[in-house]
Amino acid sequence: MAPVQKAVSLVLSLLSGMLAAALFKRAWKLVSGEDDAPDADDRDHGWVEVLVAATLQGAIFGLVKAAVHRAGAQAVRRTGGRRGKG
């Protein structure tokens, strides 16, 4: 991978992480009415709430990651480049 591609990939990864975090925060507030999701070691919240928060967070992060990777692969294909796995 060329240095420019590495830099672009790093920036896109950071931006997608920030987007996913913002989407999760908004989704959690809609679902629970609370500003912050519980941490795994938070004693004020039960197992179900902690696991639901973790599941929602994982789903959102996975969705954003897949969308960014897919868009990147399509962009590389459109420019005539090749993008390998890994």
C-alpha positions in Angstrom: 0.0 0.0 0.0 1.4 3.4 -1.0 2.0 6.0 1.7 -0.8 8.2 0.5 -3.2 5.2 0.6 -2.1 4.4 4.1 -2.7 8.0 5.2 -6.1 8.2 3.6 -7.0 4.8 5.1 -5.9 6.0 8.6 -7.9 9.2 8.3 -11.0 7.3 7.1 -10.7 4.8 9.9 -10.5 7.6 12.5 -13.5 9.5 10.9 -15.5 6.3 10.7 -14.8 5.5 14.4 -15.9 9.0 15.3 -19.1 8.7 13.2 -19.9 5.3 14.8 -19.4 6.7 18.3 -21.7 9.6 17.5 -24.4 7.4 16.0 -24.2 5.0 19.0 -24.5 7.9 21.5 -27.6 9.2 19.6 -29.1 5.7 19.3 -28.5 5.0 23.0 -30.2 8.2 24.0 -33.2 7.4 21.9 -33.4 3.8 23.3 -32.8 4.5 26.9 -33.3 8.2 27.5 -29.9 8.4 29.1 -27.0 10.5 27.8 -24.3 7.8 28.4 -24.4 4.0 27.9 -23.4 1.9 30.9 -19.9 0.5 31.2 -19.4 -3.2 31.8 -18.2 -2.5 35.4 -21.0 0.0 36.2 -22.7 -1.2 39.3 -25.8 1.1 38.7 -26.9 -0.9 35.7 -27.9 -4.6 35.4 -26.6 -7.3 33.0 -29.4 -6.8 30.5 -28.8 -3.1 30.1 -25.0 -3.5 29.8 -25.4 -6.3 27.2 -28.0 -4.5 25.2 -25.7 -1.4 25.1 -22.7 -3.5 24.0 -24.8 -5.3 21.3 -26.1 -2.0 19.9 -22.6 -0.5 19.9 -21.1 -3.5 18.1 -23.8 -3.5 15.5 -23.4 0.2 14.8 -19.6 0.0 14.7 -19.8 -3.1 12.4 -22.2 -1.4 10.1 -20.1 1.8 9.8 -16.9 -0.3 9.2 -18.5 -2.3 6.5 -19.9 0.8 4.8 -16.5 2.5 4.8 -14.7 -0.5 3.6 -17.2 -1.1 0.8 -17.1 2.5 -0.3 -13.3 2.4 -0.3 -13.2 -0.7 -2.4 -15.6 0.8 -4.9 -13.5 4.0 -5.1 -10.3 2.0 -5.7 -12.1 0.0 -8.4 -13.4 3.1 -10.1 -10.0 4.7 -10.2 -8.6 1.5 -11.9 -6.5 0.5 -8.9 -6.4 -2.9 -7.1 -7.1 -3.4 -3.5 -6.1 -6.7 -1.9 -7.4 -8.2 1.3 -5.5 -7.5 4.5 
